[in-house]
Amino acid sequence: MHHAPLTSPRLQRVLAVLRDGRPHTTREIVRRAHVVAVNSCIAELRANGAEILCTRERKKDRLICRYTMMKAPE
């Protein structure tokens, strides 16, 4: 997989949301970082050295994913 460098404005916006170390839902990241493919952004951040935990919770017929950055990329 090819991934963007950390200098990418798109990845910088996602990093800005995740830097607080708290869990953030996919919807929250979409709204705050103005991105649509959150899972791709997370994969690219991981490829750049970030450690990001993903937890999934089922609520009725919906799956809610929350992303927590455990270690920022260097």
Secondary structure, 3 states (H helix, E strand, C coil): CCCCCCCCHHHHHHHHHHCCCCCEEHHHHHHHHCCCCHHHHHHHHHHCCCEEEEEEEEECCEEEEEEEEEECCC
